[in-house]
Amino acid sequence: QVQLVESGGGLVQAGGSLRLSCAASGSIFSFNTMGWYRQAPGKQRELVATIISSGSTNYADSVKGRFTISRDNAKNTVYLQMNSLKPEDTAVYYCNLYQYRLNYWGQGTQVTVSS
């Protein structure tokens, strides 16, 4: 079993910053992919950014240059630093861990960007 606990969401004005954190616990293997997805009202869940154990990253085009994903393998924690936030970034952000063909999800944290 794997548990993911997110924190750091909230309300921020356009142009502001937020930092999301996600701590994983349970049966965590050394090789995995952690990432962030988001879902806005009426839209499908979409990838924001992922990072594998080695540190290689992948970003959605819409967040490149504004968001930075990082991880602390010793703490099984992934972070998402979000800068220059826009109203269209408003969504519920979900932490994801993928290992051995299984996906695990956090409960989600709301990010609201006001204009």
DSSP file with accessible surface (Angstrom, degrees, kcal/mol):
  #  RESIDUE AA STRUCTURE BP1 BP2  ACC     N-H-->O    O-->H-N    N-H-->O    O-->H-N    TCO  KAPPA ALPHA  PHI   PSI    X-CA   Y-CA   Z-CA
    1    1 A Q              0   0  169      0, 0.0    26,-2.4     0, 0.0     2,-0.4   0.000 360.0 360.0 360.0 143.6    0.0    0.0    0.0
    2    2 A V  E     -A   26   0A  13     24,-0.2     2,-0.4   103,-0.0    24,-0.2  -0.991 360.0-164.4-128.1 135.2    1.1    3.5   -0.8
    3    3 A Q  E     -A   25   0A  89     22,-2.5    22,-2.3    -2,-0.4     2,-0.4  -0.972   1.4-164.2-119.8 138.9   -0.3    6.7    0.7
    4    4 A L  E     -A   24   0A  11     -2,-0.4     2,-0.5   101,-0.4   103,-0.5  -0.988   2.7-170.0-123.3 128.1    0.2   10.2   -0.8
    5    5 A V  E     -A   23   0A  88     18,-2.2    18,-2.4    -2,-0.4     2,-0.2  -0.971   8.2-162.2-123.1 117.8   -0.4   13.3    1.3
    6    6 A E  E     +A   22   0A  10     -2,-0.5     2,-0.3    16,-0.2    16,-0.2  -0.637  13.0 168.3 -97.0 156.5   -0.4   16.7   -0.4
    7    7 A S  E     +A   21   0A  65     14,-2.3    14,-2.8    -2,-0.2   102,-0.1  -0.973  41.6  65.3-155.6 161.7   -0.1   20.1    1.1
    8    8 A G        +     0   0   36     -2,-0.3    11,-0.3     1,-0.3    14,-0.0   0.373  59.6 131.9 108.5  -3.5    0.5   23.7    0.0
    9    9 A G        +     0   0   28     12,-0.1     2,-0.3     9,-0.1    -1,-0.3  -0.148  24.1 116.9 -72.4 175.0   -2.6   24.6   -2.1
   10   10 A G  E     -d  111   0B  29    100,-1.1   102,-2.8    99,-0.1     2,-0.4  -0.990  60.7 -48.4 160.7-164.9   -4.5   27.8   -1.6
   11   11 A L  E     +d  112   0B 129     -2,-0.3     2,-0.3   100,-0.2   102,-0.2  -0.890  52.3 164.5-106.5 132.4   -5.6   31.1   -3.0
   12   12 A V  E     -d  113   0B  25    100,-2.5   102,-2.5    -2,-0.4     2,-0.2  -0.982  35.2-110.4-145.5 151.7   -3.2   33.5   -4.7
   13   13 A Q  E >   -d  114   0B 147     -2,-0.3     3,-2.3   100,-0.2    72,-0.2  -0.490  51.7 -81.3 -78.8 154.8   -3.3   36.5   -7.0
   14   14 A A  T 3  S+     0   0   50    100,-2.5    72,-0.2     1,-0.3    -1,-0.1  -0.284 120.5  29.5 -54.5 136.5   -2.2   36.2  -10.6
   15   15 A G  T 3  S+     0   0   52     70,-3.2    69,-0.6     1,-0.3    -1,-0.3   0.255 100.0 115.2  92.9 -11.0    1.5   36.5  -10.8
   16   16 A G    <   -     0   0   21     -3,-2.3    69,-2.3    69,-0.2     2,-0.3  -0.081  58.2-120.8 -83.3-174.3    2.0   35.0   -7.4
   17   17 A S        +     0   0   62     66,-0.2     2,-0.3    67,-0.2    66,-0.2  -0.931  21.2 179.8-131.7 152.3    3.7   31.8   -6.3
   18   18 A L  E     - B   0  82A  33     64,-2.1    64,-3.3    -2,-0.3     2,-0.5  -0.976  15.7-146.9-144.4 154.1    2.8   28.6   -4.5
   19   19 A R  E     - B   0  81A 125    -11,-0.3     2,-0.3    -2,-0.3    62,-0.2  -0.986  12.5-160.5-126.1 121.5    4.7   25.5   -3.5
   20   20 A L  E     - B   0  80A   0     60,-2.7    60,-2.4    -2,-0.5     2,-0.3  -0.766   6.0-166.2 -97.2 145.9    3.0   22.1   -3.4
   21   21 A S  E     -AB   7  79A  27    -14,-2.8   -14,-2.3    -2,-0.3     2,-0.4  -0.955   6.7-170.8-128.7 150.6    4.4   19.2   -1.5
   22   22 A a  E     -AB   6  78A   0     56,-1.9    56,-2.3    -2,-0.3     2,-0.5  -0.937   6.0-161.9-144.3 117.6    3.5   15.5   -1.6
   23   23 A A  E     -AB   5  77A  46    -18,-2.4   -18,-2.2    -2,-0.4     2,-0.4  -0.881   8.4-156.0-103.0 127.9    4.9   13.0    0.9
   24   24 A A  E     +A    4   0A   8     52,-3.0     2,-0.3    -2,-0.5   -20,-0.2  -0.801  15.2 174.7-102.1 142.6    4.6    9.3    0.0
   25   25 A S  E     +A    3   0A  58    -22,-2.3   -22,-2.5    -2,-0.4     2,-0.4  -0.949  38.3  42.9-141.5 162.9    4.6    6.5    2.5
   26   26 A G  E    S+A    2   0A  52     -2,-0.3     2,-1.7   -24,-0.2   -24,-0.2  -0.819 108.4   4.5 106.3-144.6    4.2    2.7    2.5
   27   27 A S  S    S+     0   0   67    -26,-2.4     2,-0.5    -2,-0.4    -2,-0.1  -0.562  75.5 168.8 -84.4  83.5    5.8    0.3    0.0
   28   28 A I        -     0   0   33     -2,-1.7     2,-0.2    -4,-0.1    -2,-0.1  -0.864  20.6-151.0-100.8 124.1    7.9    2.8   -2.0
   29   29 A F        -     0   0   97     -2,-0.5    -2,-0.0     2,-0.2     0, 0.0  -0.560  24.3-115.6 -92.1 159.1   10.5    1.2   -4.4
   30   30 A S  S    S+     0   0  116     -2,-0.2     2,-0.6     1,-0.1    -1,-0.1   0.789 102.9  56.9 -67.3 -28.9   13.7    3.0   -5.3
   31   31 A F  S    S+     0   0  132     22,-0.1     2,-0.3    21,-0.1    69,-0.2  -0.918  75.6 118.1-108.0 116.8   12.7    3.3   -9.0
   32   32 A N        -     0   0    3     -2,-0.6    21,-1.4    67,-0.1     2,-0.5  -0.965  54.8-115.5-159.9 173.0    9.5    5.2   -9.6
   33   33 A T  E     -FE  52  98B  30     65,-2.4    65,-3.0    -2,-0.3     2,-0.3  -0.983  25.6-170.6-118.8 130.9    8.0    8.3  -11.2
   34   34 A M  E     +FE  51  97B   1     17,-2.7    17,-3.0    -2,-0.5     2,-0.3  -0.893  19.2 147.7-116.7 151.5    6.3   11.0   -9.2
   35   35 A G  E     -FE  50  96B   0     61,-2.4    61,-2.6    -2,-0.3     2,-0.4  -0.968  39.4-107.2-166.6 179.3    4.4   13.8  -10.6
   36   36 A W  E     +FE  49  95B   0     13,-3.0    12,-2.7    -2,-0.3    13,-1.8  -0.985  25.6 178.9-126.4 136.2    1.6   16.3  -10.5
   37   37 A Y  E     -FE  47  94B  51     57,-2.7    57,-3.2    -2,-0.4     2,-0.3  -0.865  11.0-154.9-125.0 163.1   -1.6   16.4  -12.4
   38   38 A R  E     -FE  46  93B  12      8,-2.6     8,-3.1    -2,-0.3     2,-0.4  -0.983   8.2-161.0-142.1 154.8   -4.5   18.8  -12.3
   39   39 A Q  E     - E   0  92B  69     53,-2.2    53,-2.3    -2,-0.3     6,-0.2  -0.959   7.8-162.7-139.1 116.3   -8.2   18.9  -13.1
   40   40 A A    >   -     0   0   24      4,-0.4     3,-2.3    -2,-0.4    51,-0.1  -0.588  45.8 -75.1 -90.4 158.5  -10.1   22.1  -13.6
   41   41 A P  T 3  S+     0   0  120      0, 0.0    -1,-0.1     0, 0.0     3,-0.1  -0.277 118.9   6.6 -56.1 129.7  -14.0   22.1  -13.4
   42   42 A G  T 3  S+     0   0   91      1,-0.2     2,-0.3    -3,-0.1    -3,-0.0   0.517 113.8 100.2  77.2   5.5  -15.5   20.5  -16.5
   43   43 A K  S <  S-     0   0  145     -3,-2.3    -1,-0.2     1,-0.0     2,-0.1  -0.816  75.1-102.7-122.0 163.3  -12.2   19.4  -17.8
   44   44 A Q        -     0   0  173     -2,-0.3    -4,-0.4     1,-0.1     2,-0.2  -0.423  46.7 -92.3 -78.9 155.9  -10.2   16.2  -17.9
   45   45 A R        -     0   0   90     -6,-0.2     2,-0.3    -2,-0.1    -6,-0.2  -0.481  51.1-166.6 -66.1 138.0   -7.3   15.6  -15.6
   46   46 A E  E     -F   38   0B  89     -8,-3.1    -8,-2.6    -2,-0.2     2,-0.2  -0.932  23.4-102.2-131.9 152.5   -4.1   16.6  -17.3
   47   47 A L  E     +F   37   0B  50     -2,-0.3   -10,-0.2   -10,-0.2     3,-0.1  -0.477  32.0 173.8 -70.1 138.4   -0.4   16.1  -16.7
   48   48 A V  E     -     0   0B   0    -12,-2.7    12,-2.5     1,-0.4     2,-0.3   0.757  63.3 -30.1-105.8 -56.3    1.5   19.1  -15.2
   49   49 A A  E     -FG  36  59B   0    -13,-1.8   -13,-3.0    10,-0.2    -1,-0.4  -0.974  51.6-161.5-162.9 150.1    4.9   17.7  -14.5
   50   50 A T  E     -FG  35  58B  21      8,-2.3     8,-2.1    -2,-0.3     2,-0.3  -0.952   1.3-168.4-134.4 157.7    6.7   14.4  -13.7
   51   51 A I  E     -FG  34  57B   8    -17,-3.0   -17,-2.7    -2,-0.3     6,-0.2  -0.984  12.0-146.7-146.3 130.3   10.1   13.5  -12.3
   52   52 A I  E >   -F   33   0B  49      4,-2.2     3,-2.0    -2,-0.3   -19,-0.2  -0.456  38.4 -93.4 -92.7 173.6   11.7   10.0  -12.2
   53   53 A S  T 3  S+     0   0   18    -21,-1.4    20,-0.1     1,-0.3   -20,-0.1   0.817 124.5  55.5 -56.3 -34.4   14.0    8.7   -9.5
   54   54 A S  T 3  S-     0   0   93      2,-0.1    -1,-0.3     1,-0.1   -23,-0.0   0.648 120.8-105.5 -74.9 -15.2   17.1    9.8  -11.4
   55   55 A G    <   +     0   0   39     -3,-2.0    -2,-0.1     1,-0.3     2,-0.1   0.330  68.7 145.9 108.1  -6.3   15.8   13.4  -11.6
   56   56 A S        -     0   0   74     -5,-0.1    -4,-2.2     1,-0.1    -1,-0.3  -0.428  32.9-156.4 -65.9 139.0   14.8   13.6  -15.2
   57   57 A T  E     -G   51   0B  68     -6,-0.2     2,-0.3    -2,-0.1    -6,-0.2  -0.787  18.4-165.7-121.1 160.0   11.8   15.8  -15.6
   58   58 A N  E     -G   50   0B  86     -8,-2.1    -8,-2.3    -2,-0.3     2,-0.4  -0.992  12.3-169.4-143.8 136.6    8.9   16.4  -18.0
   59   59 A Y  E     -G   49   0B  44     -2,-0.3   -10,-0.2   -10,-0.2     2,-0.2  -0.953  27.2-112.9-128.5 148.9    6.5   19.4  -18.2
   60   60 A A    >>  -     0   0   20    -12,-2.5     3,-1.7    -2,-0.4     4,-1.0  -0.501  35.4-119.3 -68.8 145.5    3.3   20.3  -19.9
   61   61 A D  G >4 S+     0   0  132      1,-0.3     3,-0.5     2,-0.2    -1,-0.1   0.850 110.6  64.1 -57.4 -33.4    3.9   23.1  -22.4
   62   62 A S  G 34 S+     0   0   59      1,-0.2    -1,-0.3     3,-0.0   -14,-0.0   0.675 111.1  34.5 -67.9 -16.6    1.5   25.3  -20.6
   63   63 A V  G X> S+     0   0    0     -3,-1.7     4,-2.4   -15,-0.2     3,-2.3   0.469  82.5 126.8-117.2  -4.6    3.7   25.4  -17.4
   64   64 A K  T << S+     0   0  119     -4,-1.0     4,-0.1    -3,-0.5    -3,-0.0  -0.291  81.1  15.8 -57.9 134.0    7.2   25.3  -18.9
   65   65 A G  T 34 S+     0   0   88      2,-0.4    -1,-0.3     1,-0.1     3,-0.1   0.278 126.2  58.9  85.8 -11.4    9.4   28.1  -17.6
   66   66 A R  T <4 S+     0   0   26     -3,-2.3    17,-2.0     1,-0.2     2,-0.3   0.703  98.6  51.3-116.0 -35.8    6.9   28.8  -14.7
   67   67 A F  E  <  -C   82   0A   3     -4,-2.4    -2,-0.4    15,-0.2     2,-0.4  -0.828  59.9-165.2-108.1 147.5    6.7   25.6  -12.7
   68   68 A T  E     -C   81   0A  75     13,-2.5    13,-3.0    -2,-0.3     2,-0.4  -0.993   4.6-158.6-133.5 125.2    9.6   23.5  -11.4
   69   69 A I  E     +C   80   0A   6     -2,-0.4     2,-0.3    11,-0.2    11,-0.2  -0.813  20.5 162.6-100.6 142.0    9.2   19.9  -10.1
   70   70 A S  E     -C   79   0A  49      9,-1.8     9,-3.1    -2,-0.4     2,-0.3  -0.945  17.2-153.7-149.0 167.9   11.8   18.4   -7.7
   71   71 A R  E     -C   78   0A  36     -2,-0.3     2,-0.6     7,-0.2     7,-0.2  -0.994  16.1-146.7-148.1 154.4   12.0   15.5   -5.3
   72   72 A D  E >>> -C   77   0A  52      5,-2.9     5,-1.9    -2,-0.3     3,-0.7  -0.947  14.6-169.1-119.1 101.6   13.8   14.4   -2.2
   73   73 A N  G >45S+     0   0   78     -2,-0.6     3,-0.5     1,-0.2    -1,-0.1   0.838  84.8  59.2 -64.5 -32.3   14.3   10.6   -2.6
   74   74 A A  G 345S+     0   0   96      1,-0.2    -1,-0.2    -3,-0.1    -2,-0.0   0.826 116.4  34.3 -65.1 -29.5   15.3   10.2    1.1
   75   75 A K  G <45S-     0   0  137     -3,-0.7   -51,-0.3     2,-0.2    -1,-0.2   0.389 103.3-128.3-103.2   0.1   12.0   11.7    2.2
   76   76 A N  T <<5 +     0   0   51     -4,-0.7   -52,-3.0    -3,-0.5     2,-0.4   0.918  64.1 139.3  50.2  45.7    9.9   10.2   -0.7
   77   77 A T  E   < -BC  23  72A  14     -5,-1.9    -5,-2.9   -54,-0.2     2,-0.4  -0.962  39.9-161.9-126.0 139.3    8.6   13.7   -1.3
   78   78 A V  E     -BC  22  71A   0    -56,-2.3   -56,-1.9    -2,-0.4     2,-0.3  -0.922   9.6-160.7-119.5 145.4    7.9   15.6   -4.5
   79   79 A Y  E     -BC  21  70A  35     -9,-3.1    -9,-1.8    -2,-0.4     2,-0.4  -0.893  10.8-159.9-123.6 153.7    7.5   19.3   -4.8
   80   80 A L  E     -BC  20  69A   0    -60,-2.4   -60,-2.7    -2,-0.3     2,-0.6  -0.920   7.5-162.7-134.5 108.3    6.0   21.6   -7.3
   81   81 A Q  E     -BC  19  68A  61    -13,-3.0   -13,-2.5    -2,-0.4     2,-0.6  -0.830  11.5-165.8 -88.9 120.0    7.2   25.3   -7.3
   82   82 A M  E     +BC  18  67A   0    -64,-3.3   -64,-2.1    -2,-0.6     2,-0.3  -0.943  11.3 173.3-115.3 115.7    4.6   27.3   -9.2
   83   83 A N        +     0   0   60    -17,-2.0   -66,-0.2    -2,-0.6   -67,-0.2  -0.761  59.5  23.6-115.7 163.8    5.6   30.9  -10.2
   84   84 A S  S    S-     0   0   69    -69,-0.6    -1,-0.2    -2,-0.3   -67,-0.2   0.901  84.5-160.7  49.5  48.2    3.9   33.5  -12.4
   85   85 A L        -     0   0    2    -69,-2.3   -70,-3.2    -3,-0.2   -69,-0.2  -0.265   7.2-158.3 -65.6 145.8    0.6   31.8  -11.7
   86   86 A K    >   -     0   0   86    -72,-0.2     3,-2.5    -3,-0.1     4,-0.3  -0.860  31.4-110.3-120.5 156.9   -2.3   32.5  -14.1
   87   87 A P  G >  S+     0   0   51      0, 0.0     3,-1.9     0, 0.0    26,-0.4   0.850 117.4  63.5 -55.2 -32.7   -6.1   32.2  -13.5
   88   88 A E  G 3  S+     0   0  130      1,-0.3   -48,-0.0   -48,-0.0    -3,-0.0   0.568  88.5  69.5 -72.4  -6.0   -6.0   29.3  -16.0
   89   89 A D  G <  S+     0   0    1     -3,-2.5    -1,-0.3    24,-0.0     2,-0.2   0.526  71.0 120.7 -82.7  -6.8   -3.8   27.4  -13.5
   90   90 A T    <   +     0   0   38     -3,-1.9     2,-0.3    -4,-0.3    22,-0.2  -0.410  40.6 106.2 -61.9 125.7   -6.8   27.2  -11.2
   91   91 A A  E    S- H   0 111B   3     20,-2.1    20,-2.7    -2,-0.2     2,-0.6  -0.963  76.1 -79.2-178.7 170.5   -7.6   23.5  -10.6
   92   92 A V  E     -EH  39 110B  36    -53,-2.3   -53,-2.2    -2,-0.3     2,-0.5  -0.865  47.7-146.2 -88.8 126.7   -7.4   20.7   -8.1
   93   93 A Y  E     -EH  38 109B   0     16,-3.1    16,-2.1    -2,-0.6     2,-0.4  -0.857  12.7-162.2-101.0 128.5   -3.8   19.4   -8.2
   94   94 A Y  E     -E   37   0B  41    -57,-3.2   -57,-2.7    -2,-0.5     2,-0.3  -0.919  12.0-138.0-114.8 133.9   -3.2   15.7   -7.6
   95   95 A a  E     -E   36   0B   0     -2,-0.4    11,-2.2   -59,-0.2     2,-0.4  -0.654  24.3-165.2 -83.4 143.9    0.0   14.0   -6.6
   96   96 A N  E     -EI  35 105B   3    -61,-2.6   -61,-2.4    -2,-0.3     2,-0.4  -0.988  15.1-169.6-135.0 140.9    0.8   10.8   -8.5
   97   97 A L  E     -EI  34 104B   0      7,-2.1     7,-2.5    -2,-0.4     2,-0.5  -1.000   8.3-168.8-127.9 129.7    3.3    8.0   -7.9
   98   98 A Y  E     +EI  33 103B  91    -65,-3.0   -65,-2.4    -2,-0.4     2,-0.3  -0.980  19.2 150.1-121.2 121.1    3.8    5.3  -10.6
   99   99 A Q  E >   - I   0 102B   5      3,-2.1     3,-1.8    -2,-0.5   -67,-0.1  -0.972  65.3  -1.8-151.2 138.7    5.8    2.2   -9.8
  100  100 A Y  T 3  S-     0   0  165     -2,-0.3     3,-0.1     1,-0.3    -1,-0.1   0.889 128.2 -55.3  47.9  49.0    5.6   -1.4  -11.2
  101  101 A R  T 3  S+     0   0  218      1,-0.2     2,-0.4    -3,-0.0    -1,-0.3   0.619 113.3 116.7  64.8  17.0    2.7   -0.5  -13.5
  102  102 A L  E <   -I   99   0B  94     -3,-1.8    -3,-2.1     2,-0.0     2,-0.4  -0.944  52.1-149.8-118.3 138.9    0.6    0.8  -10.6
  103  103 A N  E     -I   98   0B  88     -2,-0.4     2,-0.4    -5,-0.2    -5,-0.2  -0.886  10.3-169.9-105.4 135.8   -0.7    4.3  -10.2
  104  104 A Y  E     -I   97   0B  52     -7,-2.5    -7,-2.1    -2,-0.4     2,-0.4  -0.968   7.0-161.1-123.8 142.4   -1.3    5.9   -6.8
  105  105 A W  E     -I   96   0B 102     -2,-0.4  -101,-0.4    -9,-0.2    -9,-0.2  -0.936  11.9-134.5-126.4 147.4   -3.1    9.2   -6.2
  106  106 A G        -     0   0    9    -11,-2.2  -101,-0.1    -2,-0.4     3,-0.1  -0.269  37.4-102.2 -82.4 179.2   -3.3   11.8   -3.5
  107  107 A Q        -     0   0  119   -103,-0.5   -13,-0.1     1,-0.1  -102,-0.1   0.636  64.0-113.3 -81.2 -14.5   -6.6   13.3   -2.4
  108  108 A G        -     0   0   14      1,-0.1     2,-0.4   -13,-0.0   -14,-0.2   0.141  19.4-129.8  96.2 147.6   -5.9   16.5   -4.3
  109  109 A T  E     - H   0  93B  23    -16,-2.1   -16,-3.1  -102,-0.1     2,-0.3  -1.000  22.8-120.8-135.5 134.6   -5.3   20.1   -3.2
  110  110 A Q  E     - H   0  92B  87     -2,-0.4  -100,-1.1   -18,-0.2     2,-0.5  -0.591  23.1-171.8 -80.5 132.2   -7.1   23.1   -4.5
  111  111 A V  E     -dH  10  91B   0    -20,-2.7   -20,-2.1    -2,-0.3     2,-0.5  -0.993   5.8-176.5-119.8 122.1   -5.2   25.9   -6.2
  112  112 A T  E     -d   11   0B  49   -102,-2.8  -100,-2.5    -2,-0.5     2,-0.6  -0.985   7.2-167.2-123.7 124.9   -7.1   29.0   -7.0
  113  113 A V  E     -d   12   0B   6     -2,-0.5     2,-0.3   -26,-0.4  -100,-0.2  -0.951  11.0-153.6-114.3 117.8   -5.6   32.0   -8.9
  114  114 A S  E      d   13   0B  45   -102,-2.5  -100,-2.5    -2,-0.6    -2,-0.0  -0.654 360.0 360.0 -91.7 148.3   -7.5   35.2   -8.9
  115  115 A S              0   0  139     -2,-0.3    -1,-0.1  -102,-0.2   -29,-0.0  -0.350 360.0 360.0 -90.4 360.0   -7.2   37.8  -11.6
